[in-house]
């Protein structure tokens, strides 16, 4: 047996094993996704300045925290409103303000969930509520839900 025969056989074994390895890796990645969703309010629902309750579901392992983000379609800022606790698979937040009293009727807002790593979680908890504004997801944050777009009514009563 020469080196060419041994090398060719080894190469054939390696090439034959690559698809099996990739399939195992794909299954592992698909088995542990982190998924969250906002179920109430729904897309295109009309909401007041103060939304009485926002509900959703969440499954999957995560480190750090998951936060509800409110983003005005015509604004630059993404406002980290409040932390979500998806430990039971379902979550809800009450008394969430969407926009400001000066928001015009018909303005669109996105509600979306971001996951923050531990470092960013510790940092954001020390930032005053009114200053938790981002231009885009910062390092250590990732979007973990599809956005839900809501439409503001002319209501100007803030959350109490």
N, C-alpha and C positions, 0 to 999 in steps of 0.2 A: 504494500500500500504506500502510495506516495503522499507528499504534503498536500497536493492539489485535491486528492480524493478526500482526505480528512478535513481540509478547509471547506470544501464544497458541502460535505455532509453536515458540518457544524453550522454553516451559514443557513442551510435549508432548515435545520431545527430551530434556529433563532427566528427566521422569518415566519415559520409556521406558528411559533408561540406568540408573536406580537398581537395578532387579532384576539386571541384568548385573553391576554393581559389587558388589552384595551377594553374588552367587554367587562372584565371584572372591575376595572377602575370605573367605568361608566355606571355599573349597577351600584357601586358604593356611593358615588356622587348623587345618584337619584334616590337612594334610600334614606338620606338624611337632609332633605332640603328644609329650609326655614321659610314657612309661608304664613302670611298674615293677610287678612282682608278686612275691609270696612263694609259692614252689611246694612247699617242704618246710620245716616240717611243714604238713600240710593242715588245713583247718577241722575243729574238734572232735577233733583228734588229742590223745592224752594224752602229756604230756612230763614229764621229771624236772626237778628244780631246775636242773640244768645240761643244756642241750640241746647234744648233740655237734655238730650242724651245722644251719644254716639256709641254704636255697638259694633263689635267685630269678632273675628275668630283668629286664633293663632296657634300654630303647632310647630314643633321642631325645636331642636336644641339651639340655644343662643347664649352668648356671653355678653355682659354689659346690660344694655337696656333697649327697650323699644319705645319710641315717642311718637305721638300724634303731631303732625306738621300741618299747618294751615298756610296756604300760599295763594295770594290774590293773583288771578290770571294776568292782570295788568301791572302787578307790583314785581319788584325784584326780590323782595325778602321772603324767606321761608321761616316761619315762626314756629319754634319748638314749644308747643303748648303744654303738654303734660305727658308724663310717663304712663305707658300702658302695662298692665299686669296680665300677660297671657298664660299664666301658669295653669289655669283650669281648662284651657282650650278656647274659652270665650272671655271677652272683656267688655267693659263699658266705662265710659267717662261721662259725667254729667256737668251741665252748666259750662259749655265751651263757647267762647266768644269767637265769631267768625267776622273779621273785619273790624271796622270802627263805626261809630254812630253817623259819621259823615259819608259812609258808603252809599252809593246810589243804588236804587232798585234795579235789579237785573244784573248786577255785577257777579262775575263767576269766581268761585274759589275752589281750589283743589284741597282735598283732605288726603293725606298720604302718611304712611308709616315709615320711619327710618330706624334702623338699628345702629346704636352707638356702641363702640368697643368700651372696655372698662375705663381706659384713660379718659376718653371723651365723656363718658357717663359721670365720672367724678368731677370733671371740669364743669360740665353744664349744670350740675346741681348747685354749683357755687355762683352761677351767673344769675343776677336778678331777672325775674320773669319777663319784664318788658324789654330786656336786652338780649334775649335768646333768639337772635335773628341771623340767618345765614344767607349768602348769595347763591350757594349750591351746597350739596352735601360735602362737609369738610372731611379731611383725612380722618379715618376711624369711623366713618358713617357710611351706611349703604341703604339704599331704598329697598324695602322688603314687602311692599304691597303695590297693587295697581292704584293709581289715584282715583278718587271719587270726586267728580265735579258737582258742586252745589251752586244754586242761584239765590242771591240775597233778596229778601223782601225789603220793603221800605222801613221796616221796624227799626227803632233807635233805642230800645230798652236794653242796656247792658246787663250782663250776668251779675247777680248780687253775691 
